Amino acid sequence: MINRIASREEIALMLEWAAAEGWNPGLDDVDAFSQADPRGFFVREVDGAPIAAISVVNHGDDLAFLGLYLCQPEFRGQGHGYALWHHALAHAGGRTIGLDGVPAQEANYARSGFQRTGASIRYMLDLSGPPVAALDPVVDLGAAIALDRAVNCADREPFMKAWLTDTPTRRSFSLGRETLITLRQCREGAKIGPLIASNLDDAEVLVRGAAAHATGPVFLDIPDANPAAAALAARLGGVETFRTARMYRGTPPATNHTRLFGIATMELG
């Protein structure tokens, strides 16, 4: 049994496992995830094959984010996931570690020092209605990365540089320097995130404009710390489909939740 860093192909496998669990990853997530922290994805190998996985992606010197904690069904309950968990957490060093975990596992995460700070809530939106004006593509990547840093109070430059670079299935837009939205096609429909805006009206314009490029239903993951994000979901006819407990081990970042209407991903924060 070996715990080791995952290859790019194994990161793709991790996302296949996530899809099998109903987590609905994006179609172009592999490269952006791996560029965020190439050494931040781990597998546990038994008899030469990976049977469990986890990511602990370091964002700068102060924050890491944990996700994709998975074990193949036939190997569950044997300690494989827990062994890999401890191996991967060491990658974060002294950084604060965040995660979005299903509430049923909250007590288990608490035993490893994680404390609940809120929730991330997924809504499927009803975007019927008149079209809105076309949005601007993100041209100034540096300004968009700086905006993400200012709102999330974390240096996520490698991740955001990859995430905000358009692909055939992921595009980013703005209404100016102080707004940002990314829409990515997933196995089912499309997800929005991040969504940064100064007010509810701008956030709605961003969602409606980006959704014009979506195929299938559109999902938005909001932080419950921003009441205006919940108001946005209600305005857009959102139906809650999933929620997680947002937890941190260490001092949580001082996120500006009044401007954060949607997190980027439940896997990398």
Secondary structure, DSSP 8 states (H G I E B T S, - for coil): -EEEE--HHHHHHHHHHHHHTT---BTTHHHHHHHH-TTSEEEEEETTEEEEEEEEEEETTTEEEEEEEEE-GGGTTTTHHHHHHHHHHGGGTTSEEEEEE-GGGHHHHHHTT-EEEEEEEEEEE---S------EE---HHHHHHHHHHHHTS--HHHHHHHTS-BTTEEEEESSTT-EEEEEEBSSSEEEEEEE-SSHHHHHHHHHHHHTT--S-EEEEEETT-HHHHHHHHHTT-EEEEEEEEEEES------TTTEEE-S-TTT-
